[in-house]
């Protein structure tokens, strides 16, 4: 009964939190809903003003599907999943007396605000980079990640086309990273969240942007396009360019691959024709034998 009450409380709380954002009843520094919309509009305008692939339409293939994914993965799905995470956290504490303070290695509050943001950003990105590699390396994870790689024309909204199972796979490692670096503030989480969203939108956008020498530090559209390439050299059987925000991990661990800044390469993966073209089909993809 305790866990059921916790789930219901979380469900209603998350639902209320989303409605408060929509109707501007939260501080601007906490409004993820309109923040996502603003970032998306800005990057989309950049796509239209400075298109890399000149023949790509304003409303590219699967534009509306990807746009729906943005709101589904960030808001609709969170209404249901947040309650389960709270139950897991509660059960973990009840069984093992383990909470955020139990495994904290150091507290961000010991550093200056700028250093806090850098540490938070770098550690969180590294954990996500590792998770991304696992999604490609193991077949039972790859079958869910195929939804993201079914994109055939790249655009900003393709960033958030991913199977709902990835929310479940990514979040535990994110939480672990946050637990290791205790003392972060909600304002810091907001800044890092939208920095990562902006970089992710740009990585998937139809823009020829590689940041000059900074391409060795930050992920970019040229680098990430090859992550979605249909064909890769045999030595990269599980993929290349796994960077989320920071490309430095790929250069450090030799998983980088950018033969040339070619924007019109074929995207997808072998056998992607079997992927459902609609949201409902993709929602349940990966659970059947043969997916």
C-alpha positions as CSV (number, residue, x, y, z in Angstrom):
1,X,0.0,0.0,0.0
2,X,2.9,2.4,0.8
3,X,4.3,1.9,-2.7
4,X,1.0,2.3,-4.4
5,X,0.4,5.6,-2.5
6,X,3.9,6.7,-3.5
7,X,3.2,5.9,-7.2
8,X,-0.1,7.8,-7.2
9,X,1.4,10.8,-5.4
10,X,4.2,10.9,-8.0
11,X,1.8,10.5,-10.9
12,X,-0.4,13.4,-9.8
13,X,2.7,15.5,-8.8
14,X,4.3,15.1,-12.2
15,X,1.1,15.7,-14.1
16,X,0.6,18.9,-12.0
17,X,4.2,19.9,-12.6
18,X,3.8,19.7,-16.4
19,X,0.5,21.7,-16.4
20,X,2.1,24.4,-14.3
21,X,4.9,24.7,-16.8
22,X,2.5,24.9,-19.8
23,X,0.5,27.7,-18.1
24,X,3.6,29.6,-16.9
25,X,3.0,28.9,-13.2
26,X,6.6,28.0,-12.5
27,X,9.8,30.1,-12.5
28,X,11.4,30.6,-15.9
29,X,14.4,28.7,-14.6
30,X,12.2,25.7,-14.0
31,X,10.1,25.7,-17.2
32,X,11.4,22.7,-19.2
33,X,8.3,22.7,-21.4
34,X,8.7,26.1,-22.9
35,X,12.4,25.9,-22.8
36,X,12.3,22.8,-25.0
37,X,10.0,24.6,-27.5
38,X,12.2,27.7,-27.6
39,X,15.4,25.8,-28.3
40,X,13.6,23.7,-30.9
41,X,12.3,26.7,-32.8
42,X,15.7,28.4,-32.7
43,X,17.6,25.4,-34.1
44,X,14.8,24.7,-36.7
45,X,15.1,28.3,-37.9
46,X,18.9,27.8,-38.2
47,X,18.2,24.7,-40.3
48,X,15.9,26.6,-42.6
49,X,18.3,29.6,-42.9
50,X,21.5,27.6,-43.4
51,X,20.6,24.2,-44.7
52,X,23.4,21.7,-45.2
53,X,21.3,19.4,-47.5
54,X,19.8,22.0,-49.8
55,X,17.2,19.5,-51.2
56,X,15.8,18.6,-47.8
57,X,12.3,19.8,-47.3
58,X,11.1,22.2,-44.6
59,X,9.0,19.4,-43.2
60,X,11.4,16.5,-43.8
61,X,10.5,12.9,-43.7
62,X,9.0,11.9,-40.3
63,X,9.2,15.5,-39.1
64,X,5.8,15.2,-37.3
65,X,6.6,11.8,-35.8
66,X,9.8,13.1,-34.3
67,X,8.1,16.2,-33.0
68,X,5.6,14.0,-31.2
69,X,8.5,11.9,-29.8
70,X,9.9,15.1,-28.2
71,X,6.9,15.7,-26.1
72,X,6.2,12.0,-25.5
73,X,9.7,11.1,-24.2
74,X,10.2,14.3,-22.2
75,X,6.7,14.8,-20.7
76,X,4.0,12.2,-21.3
77,X,6.2,9.2,-20.5
78,X,7.6,10.9,-17.4
79,X,4.1,11.1,-15.9
80,X,4.1,7.3,-15.6
81,X,7.8,6.4,-15.1
82,X,8.6,8.9,-12.3
83,X,6.5,6.9,-9.9
84,X,8.3,3.7,-10.6
85,X,11.7,5.4,-10.0
86,X,10.5,6.7,-6.7
87,X,9.3,3.2,-5.7
88,X,12.7,1.8,-6.7
89,X,14.5,4.5,-4.6
90,X,12.3,3.8,-1.6
91,X,12.8,0.0,-1.9
92,X,16.5,0.4,-2.2
93,X,16.7,2.5,0.9
94,X,14.4,0.1,2.8
95,X,16.4,-3.0,1.8
96,X,20.0,-1.7,1.8
97,X,19.7,1.7,3.7
98,X,21.2,3.2,0.5
99,X,20.5,6.7,-0.5
100,X,22.2,9.6,-2.4
101,X,24.5,10.4,0.5
102,X,25.7,6.8,0.9
103,X,27.9,6.7,-2.2
104,X,28.8,10.4,-2.7
105,X,32.4,10.7,-3.6
106,X,32.6,14.5,-3.3
107,X,30.2,17.4,-3.1
108,X,30.0,20.1,-5.7
109,X,29.4,22.7,-3.1
110,X,33.1,22.5,-2.3
111,X,33.9,24.2,-5.6
112,X,33.1,27.5,-7.3
113,X,29.8,27.7,-9.3
114,X,31.6,27.5,-12.7
115,X,33.7,24.5,-11.6
116,X,30.5,22.9,-10.3
117,X,28.8,23.2,-13.6
118,X,31.8,21.9,-15.5
119,X,32.2,18.8,-13.3
120,X,28.5,18.1,-13.4
121,X,28.4,18.4,-17.2
122,X,31.5,16.3,-17.8
123,X,30.7,13.4,-15.5
124,X,27.0,13.2,-16.6
125,X,28.1,13.2,-20.2
126,X,30.7,10.5,-19.7
127,X,28.1,8.2,-18.1
128,X,25.7,8.8,-21.0
129,X,28.5,8.1,-23.5
130,X,29.1,4.7,-21.8
131,X,25.4,4.0,-21.9
132,X,25.2,4.8,-25.6
133,X,28.0,2.4,-26.3
134,X,26.1,-0.4,-24.4
135,X,23.0,0.3,-26.6
136,X,25.1,-0.5,-29.6
137,X,27.2,-3.3,-28.2
138,X,24.5,-5.7,-26.8
139,X,21.7,-7.0,-29.1
140,X,19.0,-6.9,-26.4
141,X,19.7,-3.1,-26.0
142,X,20.3,-2.4,-29.7
143,X,16.9,-3.6,-30.7
144,X,15.4,-0.7,-28.8
145,X,18.0,1.8,-30.0
146,X,17.1,0.8,-33.6
147,X,14.1,3.2,-33.2
148,X,16.4,6.1,-33.0
149,X,18.5,4.8,-35.9
150,X,15.5,4.4,-38.1
151,X,15.8,8.1,-39.0
152,X,16.2,8.5,-42.7
153,X,16.5,12.3,-42.9
154,X,18.3,14.2,-40.1
155,X,16.8,17.2,-38.4
156,X,16.7,18.7,-34.9
157,X,13.7,16.7,-33.7
158,X,15.3,13.4,-34.6
159,X,17.4,14.0,-31.5
160,X,14.4,12.9,-29.3
161,X,13.1,10.1,-31.4
162,X,14.0,7.1,-29.2
163,X,12.3,4.1,-27.7
164,X,10.8,4.6,-24.3
165,X,13.0,1.8,-23.0
166,X,16.0,4.1,-23.4
167,X,14.5,6.4,-20.7
168,X,14.7,3.3,-18.4
169,X,18.2,2.4,-19.5
170,X,19.7,5.9,-19.4
171,X,18.2,7.3,-16.2
172,X,19.7,4.8,-13.7
173,X,23.2,5.7,-14.9
174,X,22.3,9.4,-14.8
175,X,21.1,9.0,-11.2
176,X,24.3,7.2,-10.3
177,X,26.4,10.0,-11.7
178,X,24.3,12.5,-9.7
179,X,24.7,10.4,-6.5
180,X,28.4,10.3,-6.9
181,X,28.6,14.1,-7.1
182,X,26.3,15.3,-4.3
183,X,25.5,18.9,-3.5
184,X,24.2,20.1,-7.0
185,X,21.4,22.6,-7.1
186,X,18.2,22.5,-9.2
187,X,19.4,25.6,-11.1
188,X,22.5,23.8,-12.1
189,X,20.5,20.8,-13.3
190,X,18.4,23.2,-15.5
191,X,21.5,24.8,-17.1
192,X,23.1,21.4,-17.8
193,X,19.9,19.9,-19.1
194,X,19.3,22.7,-21.6
195,X,22.9,22.9,-22.7
196,X,22.8,19.2,-23.5
197,X,19.4,19.6,-25.3
198,X,20.8,22.5,-27.4
199,X,23.9,20.5,-28.3
200,X,21.8,17.4,-29.1
201,X,19.4,19.4,-31.3
202,X,22.4,20.9,-33.2
203,X,24.0,17.5,-33.6
204,X,21.0,16.2,-35.4
205,X,20.2,19.4,-37.3
206,X,20.5,20.0,-41.1
207,X,23.5,22.3,-40.5
208,X,27.1,22.0,-41.7
209,X,28.7,22.9,-38.4
210,X,31.8,21.4,-36.9
211,X,33.1,24.2,-34.5
212,X,36.6,24.3,-35.9
213,X,39.2,23.0,-33.4
214,X,36.4,22.7,-30.8
215,X,35.1,19.7,-32.8
216,X,37.6,17.6,-30.8
217,X,35.7,18.7,-27.6
218,X,32.1,19.1,-28.6
219,X,29.9,16.8,-30.7
220,X,28.6,18.3,-33.9
221,X,26.3,17.6,-36.9
222,X,29.1,16.4,-39.2
223,X,30.4,13.9,-36.6
224,X,27.0,12.7,-35.6
225,X,25.7,12.2,-39.1
226,X,28.3,9.4,-39.5
227,X,27.0,7.9,-36.2
228,X,23.7,7.3,-38.2
229,X,25.5,6.1,-41.4
230,X,24.0,3.0,-43.0
231,X,27.5,1.7,-43.9
232,X,30.7,1.8,-41.8
233,X,34.1,0.2,-42.1
234,X,34.3,-3.4,-40.7
235,X,36.5,-2.3,-37.8
236,X,33.6,-0.3,-36.5
237,X,31.0,-3.1,-36.3
238,X,29.2,-1.7,-33.3
239,X,29.2,1.9,-34.4
240,X,31.2,5.1,-34.3
241,X,31.0,8.6,-32.8
242,X,29.0,7.7,-29.7
243,X,29.4,11.3,-28.3
244,X,26.3,12.8,-26.6
245,X,27.6,16.3,-26.0
246,X,31.4,15.9,-25.7
247,X,33.3,14.3,-28.7
248,X,36.4,14.2,-26.6
249,X,35.5,10.7,-25.4
250,X,35.4,9.3,-28.9
251,X,38.8,10.8,-29.7
252,X,40.3,9.5,-26.5
253,X,39.0,6.0,-26.9
254,X,39.4,5.8,-30.7
255,X,35.8,5.4,-31.6
256,X,35.8,8.5,-33.9
257,X,35.2,8.3,-37.6
258,X,34.7,11.3,-40.0
259,X,36.0,10.4,-43.5
260,X,34.7,13.7,-45.0
261,X,32.0,16.3,-44.4
262,X,29.5,14.7,-46.6
263,X,25.9,15.6,-45.8
264,X,24.1,13.2,-48.2
265,X,25.1,9.8,-46.9
266,X,22.6,7.0,-46.6
267,X,21.2,6.7,-43.0
268,X,19.8,3.8,-41.1
269,X,21.0,0.2,-40.6
270,X,20.8,-3.1,-42.4
271,X,17.2,-4.4,-42.2
272,X,15.7,-1.1,-41.2
273,X,12.9,-1.7,-43.7
274,X,11.2,-3.9,-41.1
275,X,10.9,-1.0,-38.6
276,X,7.3,0.2,-38.2
277,X,6.7,3.6,-39.8
278,X,4.2,4.8,-37.1
279,X,4.5,5.6,-33.4
280,X,2.4,2.8,-32.1
281,X,4.4,0.2,-34.0
282,X,7.7,1.7,-32.7
283,X,6.3,1.9,-29.2
284,X,6.1,-1.9,-29.0
285,X,9.2,-2.6,-31.1
286,X,11.9,-4.7,-29.7
287,X,9.7,-7.1,-27.6
288,X,9.0,-9.6,-30.3
289,X,11.4,-12.3,-31.5
290,X,13.0,-11.2,-34.7
291,X,12.8,-7.4,-34.0
